[in-house]
């Protein structure tokens, strides 16, 4: 398995564990061909890494990015995503979102700094789309992620549930 596939598999297992006992399900979607939709004459097959669903409705799109985000451009003291990744996420959330419903786009990245990495932004043209950068602290001496600390995983799961509006018992938090 390639390194990025190992990280995607790890993130999928963490998300599944975080959502255990809830009415949410995890789907790894098949690739879809966008040629007939928007890339006329350019055959491009893309897919997000993970979809989180409640019944048939997608409530979150997860994109696992196995990159060290410390090396990205520092904008005003914060690290940021590249423009292509953000555009791709906007495509995903608009493609999978049910008209008028809220949806979360979550980039999950390894955090090698040790300090919390959590940034959330609401896309201004539509207050029902939330894009989040969520880091999980990774033990750098292990590349298979099997030996990551329970504490690191616990913090990730707690924050992930909060992003999706789920309390520790798996209940949906009320929308304000």
C-alpha positions in Angstrom: 0.0 0.0 0.0 1.3 3.5 -0.9 1.9 6.0 1.9 -1.1 8.2 1.0 -3.3 5.1 0.9 -2.1 4.1 4.4 -3.0 7.6 5.7 -6.4 7.5 4.0 -7.1 4.1 5.5 -6.1 5.3 8.9 -8.3 8.4 8.7 -11.2 6.2 7.5 -10.8 3.9 10.6 -10.6 6.9 12.9 -13.7 8.5 11.4 -15.6 5.2 11.7 -14.6 4.8 15.3 -15.6 8.4 16.1 -19.0 7.9 14.6 -19.6 4.5 16.3 -23.0 4.5 18.0 -24.4 7.3 15.8 -26.9 7.3 13.0 -24.1 8.3 10.6 -22.4 6.0 8.1 -19.1 6.2 6.3 -18.8 5.5 2.6 -15.7 5.4 0.4 -17.3 6.5 -2.9 -16.4 4.9 -6.2 -14.5 7.1 -8.7 -16.8 9.0 -11.1 -16.1 10.4 -14.5 -16.7 14.1 -14.8 -16.1 14.3 -18.5 -19.9 14.5 -19.3 -20.5 17.0 -16.5 -17.9 19.8 -16.8 -14.6 18.7 -18.4 -15.8 18.6 -22.0 -13.2 16.5 -24.0 -11.0 16.0 -20.9 -11.6 12.6 -19.3 -10.8 13.1 -15.6 -11.8 10.6 -12.9 -11.9 12.1 -9.4 -13.5 11.2 -6.0 -13.3 12.4 -2.4 -11.8 10.0 0.1 -14.7 9.6 2.5 -18.4 10.6 2.6 -20.3 10.8 5.9 -24.0 10.2 5.4 -27.2 10.4 7.5 -29.6 8.1 5.7 -29.2 9.0 2.0 -28.0 12.6 2.7 -24.3 13.4 2.6 -23.4 15.6 5.5 -19.6 15.7 5.2 -16.9 15.1 2.6 -13.5 14.1 4.0 -10.3 14.6 2.1 -7.2 13.0 3.8 -4.1 15.0 2.8 -0.9 13.2 3.7 1.3 16.3 3.5 3.2 18.2 6.1 1.3 21.4 6.3 4.1 23.1 8.2 5.8 23.7 4.9 2.8 25.5 3.4 2.6 29.2 3.0 2.1 31.0 6.3 -0.7 33.5 5.9 -1.2 35.9 8.8 0.3 33.3 11.3 -1.8 30.4 10.0 -0.9 27.7 7.6 -3.2 27.4 4.6 -4.3 25.0 1.9 -3.3 25.3 -1.7 -5.9 26.8 -4.0 -6.4 23.6 -6.0 -7.3 21.6 -2.9 -9.8 24.2 -1.8 -11.5 24.3 -5.3 -11.6 20.5 -5.4 -13.3 20.5 -2.0 -15.8 23.1 -3.1 -16.6 20.9 -6.1 -17.1 17.9 -3.9 -19.4 19.6 -1.4 -21.5 21.2 -4.1 -21.7 17.9 -6.0 -22.8 15.8 -2.9 -24.9 18.4 -1.0 -28.6 18.1 -1.0 -30.2 21.4 -2.0 -30.6 23.8 1.0 -28.8 21.4 3.5 -25.7 22.0 5.5 -22.5 20.2 4.5 -19.0 20.0 6.0 -15.9 19.7 3.9 -13.1 18.4 6.1 -9.4 18.2 5.2 -7.6 15.8 7.5 -3.9 16.3 7.7 -1.0 14.9 9.7 0.1 17.5 12.3 3.8 17.1 13.1 4.0 20.3 15.1 2.5 18.9 18.3 0.3 21.9 18.7 -3.4 21.8 17.9 -4.2 22.3 14.3 -7.8 23.3 13.7 -9.2 26.0 11.5 -12.7 26.4 10.3 -14.1 28.8 7.8 -17.6 29.2 6.5 -17.8 29.9 2.8 -19.3 33.4 2.5 -21.5 32.9 -0.5 -23.4 30.1 1.2 -23.5 29.9 5.0 -24.5 26.2 4.8 -21.0 25.1 3.5 -18.3 24.7 6.2 -14.7 24.0 5.2 -12.4 22.8 8.0 -8.7 22.0 8.2 -8.3 19.4 11.0 -4.9 18.0 12.0 -4.2 14.8 13.9 -1.0 14.7 15.9 1.2 11.9 14.4 4.1 10.1 16.0 6.7 10.8 13.4 8.8 7.6 14.1 5.9 5.4 12.8 4.8 5.5 9.2 2.0 2.9 9.4 0.0 4.9 11.9 -0.8 1.8 14.0 1.3 3.1 16.9 -0.2 6.5 17.1 -1.1 7.4 20.7 -4.6 6.8 22.0 -4.5 10.4 23.3 -3.9 11.8 19.8 -6.6 9.7 18.4 -9.1 10.6 21.2 -8.5 14.3 20.6 -9.1 13.9 16.9 -12.3 11.9 17.3 -13.7 14.5 19.8 -13.0 17.4 17.5 -14.3 15.5 14.5 -17.6 14.8 16.3 -17.8 18.5 17.2 -17.3 19.5 13.6 -20.2 17.3 12.6 -22.4 18.5 15.5 -22.4 15.2 17.4 -22.0 14.9 21.2 -20.0 12.3 23.0 -23.1 10.0 23.3 -23.6 10.1 19.5 -26.6 12.5 19.6 -27.0 15.4 17.1 -26.4 18.7 18.8 -29.1 21.3 18.3 -28.5 23.8 15.5 -28.3 27.4 16.6 
